[in-house]
Amino acid sequence: MRKRRKAERGEWSAAVRAIAIGLLFGVLFTAFLMAAAAYGFNAMRKIPHAAVAVTVVLLSAIGSFASGFSSARLLKQRGLPVGMAAGLLLFLLFTGSGIAMYSLFSWGGFFTRFAVMLLGGALGGYAGFNTIRKKR
């Protein structure tokens, strides 16, 4: 019984570690993508506001995918829930920082970004686990 609890505790700590590292990678990757997009928008000079909002959601989804992918690759098991957890934490981090910085809030944007980032993280986790499974 004790070995079983110890093994479960080891699984949880490995999962938390993988999600934390994947979250860090997702944040850095998304920051790089956002900086590249900001440079591109600045070079274009004239951009519709709707295009900026769509681009931010798209880049958030790509960052969430990368976060879920790297988390699943590190853990080497349970790709879908690990990817969803990484996407959810990335969403919560971005939403919290957005509310703290701007104090602007839109329910439509909130639920859209929630769905997109959760789905992106889940798909990234699934893809990350499948690349490991195919190598075996």
BAKOLFI-391483 format. One record per atom (N, C-alpha, C): atom name; x, y, z; residue number from 1. Coordinates in nm, 2 decimals, padded with zeros to 4 digits, always signed. Atoms other than C-alpha are relative to their C-alpha. Last residue first. Layout:
<nodes>
+-------+--------+--------+--------+-----+
| atome |     px |     py |     pz | num |
+-------+--------+--------+--------+-----+
|    CA |      X |      Y |      Z | NUM |
...
+-------+--------+--------+--------+-----+
</nodes>
This chain:
<nodes>
+-------+--------+--------+--------+-----+
| atome |     px |     py |     pz | num |
+-------+--------+--------+--------+-----+
|     N | -00.02 | +00.13 | -00.07 | 136 |
|    CA | +00.83 | +00.31 | -02.99 | 136 |
|     C | -00.02 | -00.12 | -00.09 | 136 |
|     N | -00.14 | +00.03 | +00.00 | 135 |
|    CA | +00.87 | +00.62 | -03.21 | 135 |
|     C | +00.03 | -00.14 | +00.06 | 135 |
|     N | -00.04 | +00.05 | +00.13 | 134 |
|    CA | +00.50 | +00.63 | -03.28 | 134 |
|     C | +00.14 | -00.04 | -00.01 | 134 |
|     N | +00.05 | +00.14 | +00.02 | 133 |
|    CA | +00.41 | +00.65 | -02.92 | 133 |
|     C | +00.04 | -00.05 | -00.13 | 133 |
|     N | -00.08 | +00.09 | -00.08 | 132 |
|    CA | +00.64 | +00.95 | -02.86 | 132 |
|     C | -00.05 | -00.14 | -00.03 | 132 |
|     N | -00.13 | +00.01 | +00.06 | 131 |
|    CA | +00.49 | +01.14 | -03.16 | 131 |
|     C | +00.09 | -00.09 | +00.09 | 131 |
|     N | -00.01 | +00.08 | +00.12 | 130 |
|    CA | +00.15 | +01.05 | -03.04 | 130 |
|     C | +00.13 | -00.01 | -00.06 | 130 |
|     N | +00.00 | +00.14 | -00.04 | 129 |
|    CA | +00.21 | +01.19 | -02.69 | 129 |
|     C | +00.00 | -00.09 | -00.12 | 129 |
|     N | -00.13 | +00.03 | -00.07 | 128 |
|    CA | +00.31 | +01.53 | -02.83 | 128 |
|     C | +00.01 | -00.14 | +00.05 | 128 |
|     N | -00.10 | +00.01 | +00.10 | 127 |
|    CA | +00.01 | +01.54 | -03.07 | 127 |
|     C | +00.14 | -00.04 | +00.06 | 127 |
|     N | +00.03 | +00.12 | +00.08 | 126 |
|    CA | -00.24 | +01.46 | -02.80 | 126 |
|     C | +00.11 | -00.02 | -00.10 | 126 |
|     N | -00.03 | +00.11 | -00.08 | 125 |
|    CA | -00.08 | +01.72 | -02.57 | 125 |
|     C | -00.02 | -00.13 | -00.07 | 125 |
|     N | -00.15 | +00.00 | -00.01 | 124 |
|    CA | -00.08 | +01.98 | -02.85 | 124 |
|     C | +00.04 | -00.12 | +00.09 | 124 |
|     N | -00.06 | +00.05 | +00.13 | 123 |
|    CA | -00.44 | +01.90 | -02.93 | 123 |
|     C | +00.15 | -00.01 | +00.01 | 123 |
|     N | +00.04 | +00.14 | +00.01 | 122 |
|    CA | -00.54 | +01.94 | -02.56 | 122 |
|     C | +00.06 | -00.06 | -00.13 | 122 |
|     N | -00.08 | +00.07 | -00.10 | 121 |
|    CA | -00.34 | +02.27 | -02.53 | 121 |
|     C | -00.03 | -00.15 | -00.01 | 121 |
|     N | -00.14 | +00.00 | +00.05 | 120 |
|    CA | -00.50 | +02.41 | -02.85 | 120 |
|     C | +00.09 | -00.08 | +00.09 | 120 |
|     N | -00.01 | +00.09 | +00.11 | 119 |
|    CA | -00.85 | +02.30 | -02.73 | 119 |
|     C | +00.14 | -00.01 | -00.06 | 119 |
|     N | +00.02 | +00.13 | -00.05 | 118 |
|    CA | -00.80 | +02.47 | -02.40 | 118 |
|     C | +00.01 | -00.10 | -00.11 | 118 |
|     N | -00.13 | +00.04 | -00.07 | 117 |
|    CA | -00.65 | +02.78 | -02.57 | 117 |
|     C | -00.02 | -00.14 | +00.07 | 117 |
|     N | -00.11 | +00.02 | +00.09 | 116 |
|    CA | -00.94 | +02.81 | -02.82 | 116 |
|     C | +00.13 | -00.05 | +00.07 | 116 |
|     N | +00.02 | +00.12 | +00.08 | 115 |
|    CA | -01.21 | +02.75 | -02.57 | 115 |
|     C | +00.11 | -00.03 | -00.10 | 115 |
|     N | +00.00 | +00.12 | -00.08 | 114 |
|    CA | -01.08 | +02.99 | -02.32 | 114 |
|     C | -00.01 | -00.12 | -00.08 | 114 |
|     N | -00.14 | +00.03 | -00.03 | 113 |
|    CA | -01.00 | +03.25 | -02.58 | 113 |
|     C | +00.01 | -00.12 | +00.09 | 113 |
|     N | -00.07 | +00.04 | +00.12 | 112 |
|    CA | -01.35 | +03.24 | -02.71 | 112 |
|     C | +00.14 | -00.04 | +00.03 | 112 |
|     N | +00.04 | +00.14 | +00.03 | 111 |
|    CA | -01.50 | +03.24 | -02.36 | 111 |
|     C | +00.06 | -00.05 | -00.13 | 111 |
|     N | -00.04 | +00.09 | -00.11 | 110 |
|    CA | -01.31 | +03.55 | -02.25 | 110 |
|     C | -00.03 | -00.15 | -00.04 | 110 |
|     N | -00.15 | +00.03 | +00.01 | 109 |
|    CA | -01.34 | +03.73 | -02.58 | 109 |
|     C | +00.05 | -00.10 | +00.10 | 109 |
|     N | -00.02 | +00.07 | +00.12 | 108 |
|    CA | -01.72 | +03.70 | -02.56 | 108 |
|     C | +00.14 | -00.04 | -00.03 | 108 |
|     N | +00.04 | +00.14 | -00.02 | 107 |
|    CA | -01.73 | +03.79 | -02.19 | 107 |
|     C | +00.02 | -00.08 | -00.13 | 107 |
|     N | +00.11 | +00.03 | +00.09 | 106 |
|    CA | -01.53 | +04.11 | -02.25 | 106 |
|     C | -00.03 | -00.15 | +00.01 | 106 |
|     N | +00.05 | +00.13 | +00.00 | 105 |
|    CA | -01.31 | +04.26 | -01.99 | 105 |
|     C | -00.12 | -00.02 | -00.09 | 105 |
|     N | +00.11 | +00.01 | +00.09 | 104 |
|    CA | -01.10 | +04.57 | -01.96 | 104 |
|     C | -00.04 | -00.15 | -00.01 | 104 |
|     N | +00.13 | +00.00 | -00.08 | 103 |
|    CA | -00.89 | +04.61 | -01.64 | 103 |
|     C | -00.12 | +00.01 | -00.10 | 103 |
|     N | +00.10 | -00.09 | +00.07 | 102 |
|    CA | -00.60 | +04.68 | -01.87 | 102 |
|     C | -00.13 | +00.02 | +00.07 | 102 |
|     N | -00.06 | -00.11 | +00.08 | 101 |
|    CA | -00.29 | +04.55 | -01.70 | 101 |
|     C | -00.11 | +00.10 | -00.05 | 101 |
|     N | -00.08 | -00.08 | -00.08 | 100 |
|    CA | -00.44 | +04.33 | -01.42 | 100 |
|     C | +00.05 | +00.13 | -00.07 | 100 |
|     N | +00.10 | -00.08 | -00.09 |  99 |
|    CA | -00.72 | +04.20 | -01.64 |  99 |
|     C | +00.08 | +00.09 | +00.09 |  99 |
|     N | +00.07 | -00.09 | +00.08 |  98 |
|    CA | -00.46 | +04.10 | -01.91 |  98 |
|     C | -00.10 | +00.09 | +00.09 |  98 |
|     N | -00.08 | -00.11 | +00.03 |  97 |
|    CA | -00.23 | +03.95 | -01.66 |  97 |
|     C | -00.07 | +00.10 | -00.08 |  97 |
|     N | -00.03 | -00.08 | -00.12 |  96 |
|    CA | -00.50 | +03.74 | -01.51 |  96 |
|     C | +00.09 | +00.12 | -00.03 |  96 |
|     N | +00.12 | -00.07 | -00.04 |  95 |
|    CA | -00.63 | +03.63 | -01.85 |  95 |
|     C | +00.03 | +00.09 | +00.12 |  95 |
|     N | +00.02 | -00.11 | +00.09 |  94 |
|    CA | -00.28 | +03.54 | -01.97 |  94 |
|     C | -00.12 | +00.09 | +00.03 |  94 |
|     N | -00.11 | -00.09 | -00.01 |  93 |
|    CA | -00.20 | +03.33 | -01.67 |  93 |
|     C | -00.02 | +00.12 | -00.09 |  93 |
|     N | +00.01 | -00.07 | -00.13 |  92 |
|    CA | -00.54 | +03.17 | -01.66 |  92 |
|     C | +00.11 | +00.10 | +00.02 |  92 |
|     N | +00.11 | -00.09 | +00.01 |  91 |
|    CA | -00.51 | +03.08 | -02.03 |  91 |
|     C | -00.02 | +00.08 | +00.12 |  91 |
|     N | -00.05 | -00.11 | +00.09 |  90 |
|    CA | -00.16 | +02.94 | -01.98 |  90 |
|     C | -00.11 | +00.10 | -00.02 |  90 |
|     N | -00.09 | -00.09 | -00.08 |  89 |
|    CA | -00.29 | +02.74 | -01.69 |  89 |
|     C | +00.05 | +00.11 | -00.08 |  89 |
|     N | +00.08 | -00.07 | -00.10 |  88 |
|    CA | -00.58 | +02.60 | -01.90 |  88 |
|     C | +00.08 | +00.10 | +00.09 |  88 |
|     N | +00.08 | -00.11 | +00.07 |  87 |
|    CA | -00.35 | +02.52 | -02.19 |  87 |
|     C | -00.09 | +00.08 | +00.09 |  87 |
|     N | -00.10 | -00.10 | +00.04 |  86 |
|    CA | -00.11 | +02.33 | -01.96 |  86 |
|     C | -00.07 | +00.11 | -00.07 |  86 |
|     N | -00.04 | -00.07 | -00.12 |  85 |
|    CA | -00.40 | +02.14 | -01.80 |  85 |
|     C | +00.10 | +00.11 | -00.03 |  85 |
|     N | +00.11 | -00.09 | -00.04 |  84 |
|    CA | -00.54 | +02.06 | -02.14 |  84 |
|     C | +00.03 | +00.08 | +00.13 |  84 |
|     N | +00.01 | -00.12 | +00.10 |  83 |
|    CA | -00.21 | +01.93 | -02.26 |  83 |
|     C | -00.11 | +00.09 | +00.04 |  83 |
|     N | -00.12 | -00.08 | -00.03 |  82 |
|    CA | -00.17 | +01.71 | -01.95 |  82 |
|     C | +00.00 | +00.12 | -00.09 |  82 |
|     N | +00.03 | -00.08 | -00.12 |  81 |
|    CA | -00.53 | +01.58 | -01.99 |  81 |
|     C | +00.12 | +00.09 | +00.04 |  81 |
|     N | +00.12 | -00.09 | +00.01 |  80 |
|    CA | -00.47 | +01.49 | -02.36 |  80 |
|     C | -00.02 | +00.08 | +00.13 |  80 |
|     N | -00.02 | -00.12 | +00.08 |  79 |
|    CA | -00.11 | +01.36 | -02.34 |  79 |
|     C | -00.12 | +00.09 | +00.01 |  79 |
|     N | +00.12 | -00.09 | -00.03 |  78 |
|    CA | -00.15 | +01.11 | -02.05 |  78 |
|     C | +00.00 | +00.13 | -00.08 |  78 |
|     N | +00.13 | +00.07 | -00.02 |  77 |
|    CA | +00.20 | +00.97 | -02.09 |  77 |
|     C | -00.11 | +00.10 | +00.03 |  77 |
|     N | +00.00 | +00.12 | +00.08 |  76 |
|    CA | +00.55 | +01.07 | -02.19 |  76 |
|     C | -00.12 | -00.09 | +00.03 |  76 |
|     N | +00.06 | +00.10 | -00.09 |  75 |
|    CA | +00.57 | +01.34 | -01.92 |  75 |
|     C | +00.00 | -00.14 | -00.06 |  75 |
|     N | -00.08 | +00.01 | -00.12 |  74 |
|    CA | +00.82 | +01.56 | -02.11 |  74 |
|     C | -00.05 | -00.11 | +00.09 |  74 |
|     N | -00.13 | +00.06 | +00.04 |  73 |
|    CA | +00.66 | +01.51 | -02.45 |  73 |
|     C | +00.09 | -00.03 | +00.12 |  73 |
|     N | +00.02 | +00.14 | +00.03 |  72 |
|    CA | +00.32 | +01.57 | -02.30 |  72 |
|     C | +00.13 | -00.07 | -00.04 |  72 |
|     N | +00.03 | +00.07 | -00.12 |  71 |
|    CA | +00.43 | +01.90 | -02.15 |  71 |
|     C | -00.02 | -00.15 | -00.02 |  71 |
|     N | -00.13 | +00.02 | -00.07 |  70 |
|    CA | +00.61 | +02.01 | -02.47 |  70 |
|     C | -00.03 | -00.07 | +00.14 |  70 |
|     N | -00.09 | +00.09 | +00.07 |  69 |
|    CA | +00.30 | +01.95 | -02.68 |  69 |
|     C | +00.12 | -00.03 | +00.08 |  69 |
|     N | +00.05 | +00.14 | -00.02 |  68 |
|    CA | +00.06 | +02.11 | -02.43 |  68 |
|     C | +00.09 | -00.10 | -00.06 |  68 |
|     N | +00.00 | +00.03 | -00.14 |  67 |
|    CA | +00.27 | +02.43 | -02.42 |  67 |
|     C | -00.04 | -00.14 | +00.03 |  67 |
|     N | -00.14 | +00.02 | -00.03 |  66 |
|    CA | +00.33 | +02.44 | -02.79 |  66 |
|     C | +00.01 | -00.04 | +00.15 |  66 |
|     N | -00.03 | +00.13 | +00.06 |  65 |
|    CA | -00.05 | +02.40 | -02.85 |  65 |
|     C | +00.15 | -00.03 | +00.03 |  65 |
|     N | +00.06 | +00.10 | -00.08 |  64 |
|    CA | -00.11 | +02.68 | -02.60 |  64 |
|     C | +00.03 | -00.14 | -00.05 |  64 |
|     N | -00.08 | +00.02 | -00.12 |  63 |
|    CA | +00.14 | +02.90 | -02.78 |  63 |
|     C | -00.06 | -00.10 | +00.09 |  63 |
|     N | -00.12 | +00.07 | +00.04 |  62 |
|    CA | -00.04 | +02.83 | -03.11 |  62 |
|     C | +00.09 | -00.01 | +00.12 |  62 |
|     N | +00.03 | +00.14 | +00.02 |  61 |
|    CA | -00.37 | +02.91 | -02.95 |  61 |
|     C | +00.12 | -00.08 | -00.04 |  61 |
|     N | +00.02 | +00.07 | -00.13 |  60 |
|    CA | -00.24 | +03.23 | -02.81 |  60 |
|     C | -00.03 | -00.14 | -00.01 |  60 |
|     N | -00.13 | +00.02 | -00.06 |  59 |
|    CA | -00.11 | +03.33 | -03.15 |  59 |
|     C | +00.00 | -00.06 | +00.14 |  59 |
|     N | -00.07 | +00.10 | +00.08 |  58 |
|    CA | -00.45 | +03.28 | -03.30 |  58 |
|     C | +00.14 | -00.03 | +00.06 |  58 |
|     N | +00.06 | +00.13 | -00.04 |  57 |
|    CA | -00.62 | +03.48 | -03.02 |  57 |
|     C | +00.07 | -00.12 | -00.08 |  57 |
|     N | -00.04 | +00.03 | -00.14 |  56 |
|    CA | -00.37 | +03.76 | -03.07 |  56 |
|     C | -00.06 | -00.13 | +00.04 |  56 |
|     N | -00.14 | +00.05 | +00.00 |  55 |
|    CA | -00.41 | +03.75 | -03.45 |  55 |
|     C | +00.04 | -00.03 | +00.14 |  55 |
|     N | +00.00 | +00.14 | +00.05 |  54 |
|    CA | -00.79 | +03.77 | -03.42 |  54 |
|     C | +00.14 | -00.05 | +00.00 |  54 |
|     N | +00.06 | +00.09 | -00.10 |  53 |
|    CA | -00.76 | +04.08 | -03.20 |  53 |
|     C | +00.00 | -00.14 | -00.04 |  53 |
|     N | -00.09 | +00.01 | -00.11 |  52 |
|    CA | -00.51 | +04.25 | -03.43 |  52 |
|     C | -00.06 | -00.10 | +00.11 |  52 |
|     N | -00.11 | +00.09 | +00.04 |  51 |
|    CA | -00.71 | +04.18 | -03.74 |  51 |
|     C | +00.09 | -00.02 | +00.12 |  51 |
|     N | +00.05 | +00.14 | -00.01 |  50 |
|    CA | -01.02 | +04.33 | -03.57 |  50 |
|     C | +00.11 | -00.10 | -00.04 |  50 |
|     N | +00.00 | +00.04 | -00.14 |  49 |
|    CA | -00.83 | +04.66 | -03.51 |  49 |
|     C | -00.05 | -00.15 | +00.01 |  49 |
|     N | +00.13 | +00.00 | -00.06 |  48 |
|    CA | -00.76 | +04.70 | -03.88 |  48 |
|     C | +00.00 | -00.06 | +00.14 |  48 |
|     N | +00.06 | +00.13 | -00.02 |  47 |
|    CA | -00.39 | +04.76 | -03.96 |  47 |
|     C | -00.14 | +00.01 | +00.06 |  47 |
|     N | +00.14 | -00.02 | +00.00 |  46 |
|    CA | -00.21 | +05.06 | -04.10 |  46 |
|     C | -00.07 | -00.14 | +00.01 |  46 |
|     N | +00.05 | -00.13 | -00.04 |  45 |
|    CA | +00.16 | +05.09 | -04.02 |  45 |
|     C | -00.15 | +00.01 | +00.01 |  45 |
|     N | +00.11 | -00.02 | +00.09 |  44 |
|    CA | +00.26 | +04.76 | -04.19 |  44 |
|     C | -00.06 | +00.14 | +00.02 |  44 |
|     N | -00.06 | -00.02 | +00.13 |  43 |
|    CA | +00.61 | +04.77 | -04.02 |  43 |
|     C | -00.12 | +00.03 | -00.10 |  43 |
|     N | -00.07 | -00.13 | +00.00 |  42 |
|    CA | +00.45 | +04.82 | -03.68 |  42 |
|     C | +00.05 | +00.03 | -00.14 |  42 |
|     N | +00.11 | -00.10 | +00.00 |  41 |
|    CA | +00.21 | +04.53 | -03.74 |  41 |
|     C | +00.06 | +00.14 | -00.01 |  41 |
|     N | +00.06 | +00.00 | +00.13 |  40 |
|    CA | +00.51 | +04.31 | -03.83 |  40 |
|     C | -00.11 | +00.10 | -00.01 |  40 |
|     N | -00.10 | -00.06 | +00.10 |  39 |
|    CA | +00.71 | +04.41 | -03.53 |  39 |
|     C | -00.07 | +00.00 | -00.14 |  39 |
|     N | +00.00 | -00.15 | -00.03 |  38 |
|    CA | +00.40 | +04.35 | -03.31 |  38 |
|     C | +00.10 | +00.06 | -00.10 |  38 |
|     N | +00.12 | -00.05 | +00.05 |  37 |
|    CA | +00.36 | +04.00 | -03.47 |  37 |
|     C | +00.00 | +00.16 | +00.02 |  37 |
|     N | -00.01 | +00.01 | +00.14 |  36 |
|    CA | +00.72 | +03.91 | -03.40 |  36 |
|     C | -00.12 | +00.06 | -00.07 |  36 |
|     N | -00.10 | -00.11 | +00.04 |  35 |
|    CA | +00.68 | +04.03 | -03.04 |  35 |
|     C | +00.02 | +00.00 | -00.15 |  35 |
|     N | +00.07 | -00.14 | -00.01 |  34 |
|    CA | +00.36 | +03.83 | -03.01 |  34 |
|     C | +00.10 | +00.11 | -00.03 |  34 |
|     N | +00.10 | -00.02 | +00.12 |  33 |
|    CA | +00.53 | +03.52 | -03.15 |  33 |
|     C | -00.07 | +00.13 | +00.01 |  33 |
|     N | -00.08 | -00.02 | +00.13 |  32 |
|    CA | +00.83 | +03.55 | -02.91 |  32 |
|     C | -00.10 | +00.03 | -00.11 |  32 |
|     N | -00.06 | -00.14 | -00.01 |  31 |
|    CA | +00.59 | +03.61 | -02.61 |  31 |
|     C | +00.08 | +00.02 | -00.13 |  31 |
|     N | +00.11 | -00.10 | +00.03 |  30 |
|    CA | +00.39 | +03.30 | -02.72 |  30 |
|     C | +00.06 | +00.14 | +00.01 |  30 |
|     N | +00.03 | +00.01 | +00.14 |  29 |
|    CA | +00.71 | +03.09 | -02.72 |  29 |
|     C | -00.11 | +00.10 | -00.05 |  29 |
|     N | -00.11 | -00.06 | +00.07 |  28 |
|    CA | +00.82 | +03.22 | -02.38 |  28 |
|     C | -00.03 | -00.01 | -00.15 |  28 |
|     N | -00.01 | -00.15 | -00.03 |  27 |
|    CA | +00.48 | +03.16 | -02.22 |  27 |
|     C | +00.11 | +00.06 | -00.09 |  27 |
|     N | +00.11 | -00.07 | +00.06 |  26 |
|    CA | +00.44 | +02.82 | -02.38 |  26 |
|     C | +00.00 | +00.15 | +00.01 |  26 |
|     N | -00.03 | +00.00 | +00.14 |  25 |
|    CA | +00.79 | +02.71 | -02.27 |  25 |
|     C | -00.11 | +00.07 | -00.08 |  25 |
|     N | -00.10 | -00.10 | +00.02 |  24 |
|    CA | +00.71 | +02.82 | -01.92 |  24 |
|     C | +00.04 | +00.01 | -00.14 |  24 |
|     N | +00.05 | -00.13 | -00.01 |  23 |
|    CA | +00.39 | +02.63 | -01.93 |  23 |
|     C | +00.10 | +00.11 | -00.02 |  23 |
|     N | +00.07 | -00.03 | +00.12 |  22 |
|    CA | +00.56 | +02.32 | -02.06 |  22 |
|     C | -00.07 | +00.14 | +00.00 |  22 |
|     N | -00.10 | -00.03 | +00.10 |  21 |
|    CA | +00.81 | +02.34 | -01.77 |  21 |
|     C | -00.07 | +00.03 | -00.14 |  21 |
|     N | -00.06 | -00.12 | -00.03 |  20 |
|    CA | +00.52 | +02.37 | -01.52 |  20 |
|     C | +00.11 | +00.04 | -00.11 |  20 |
|     N | +00.09 | -00.11 | +00.04 |  19 |
|    CA | +00.32 | +02.10 | -01.69 |  19 |
|     C | +00.06 | +00.13 | +00.03 |  19 |
|     N | +00.01 | -00.01 | +00.14 |  18 |
|    CA | +00.61 | +01.86 | -01.68 |  18 |
|     C | -00.09 | +00.11 | -00.05 |  18 |
|     N | -00.13 | -00.05 | +00.06 |  17 |
|    CA | +00.69 | +01.94 | -01.32 |  17 |
|     C | -00.01 | +00.01 | -00.15 |  17 |
|     N | +00.00 | -00.14 | -00.03 |  16 |
|    CA | +00.32 | +01.89 | -01.22 |  16 |
|     C | +00.13 | +00.07 | -00.05 |  16 |
|     N | +00.09 | -00.07 | +00.08 |  15 |
|    CA | +00.31 | +01.56 | -01.40 |  15 |
|     C | +00.00 | +00.15 | +00.02 |  15 |
|     N | -00.05 | -00.01 | +00.13 |  14 |
|    CA | +00.63 | +01.44 | -01.24 |  14 |
|     C | -00.10 | +00.07 | -00.10 |  14 |
|     N | -00.10 | -00.10 | +00.00 |  13 |
|    CA | +00.50 | +01.54 | -00.90 |  13 |
|     C | +00.07 | +00.01 | -00.14 |  13 |
|     N | +00.05 | -00.13 | -00.01 |  12 |
|    CA | +00.18 | +01.36 | -00.96 |  12 |
|     C | +00.11 | +00.11 | -00.01 |  12 |
|     N | +00.07 | -00.03 | +00.12 |  11 |
|    CA | +00.34 | +01.04 | -01.08 |  11 |
|     C | -00.05 | +00.15 | +00.00 |  11 |
|     N | -00.11 | -00.03 | +00.10 |  10 |
|    CA | +00.58 | +01.04 | -00.79 |  10 |
|     C | -00.06 | +00.03 | -00.13 |  10 |
|     N | -00.06 | -00.13 | -00.03 |   9 |
|    CA | +00.29 | +01.08 | -00.55 |   9 |
|     C | +00.11 | +00.03 | -00.10 |   9 |
|     N | +00.10 | -00.10 | +00.04 |   8 |
|    CA | +00.11 | +00.79 | -00.72 |   8 |
|     C | +00.06 | +00.14 | +00.03 |   8 |
|     N | +00.00 | -00.01 | +00.15 |   7 |
|    CA | +00.43 | +00.58 | -00.69 |   7 |
|     C | -00.10 | +00.10 | -00.05 |   7 |
|     N | -00.12 | -00.07 | +00.04 |   6 |
|    CA | +00.46 | +00.67 | -00.32 |   6 |
|     C | +00.01 | +00.01 | -00.15 |   6 |
|     N | +00.01 | -00.14 | -00.03 |   5 |
|    CA | +00.10 | +00.58 | -00.26 |   5 |
|     C | +00.12 | +00.08 | -00.04 |   5 |
|     N | +00.09 | -00.05 | +00.09 |   4 |
|    CA | +00.15 | +00.24 | -00.43 |   4 |
|     C | -00.02 | +00.15 | +00.02 |   4 |
|     N | -00.07 | -00.01 | +00.13 |   3 |
|    CA | +00.46 | +00.17 | -00.24 |   3 |
|     C | -00.09 | +00.06 | -00.10 |   3 |
|     N | -00.09 | -00.11 | +00.00 |   2 |
|    CA | +00.28 | +00.24 | +00.08 |   2 |
|     C | +00.07 | +00.03 | -00.13 |   2 |
|     N | +00.08 | -00.12 | +00.00 |   1 |
|    CA | +00.00 | +00.00 | +00.00 |   1 |
|     C | +00.09 | +00.13 | +00.00 |   1 |
+-------+--------+--------+--------+-----+
</nodes>
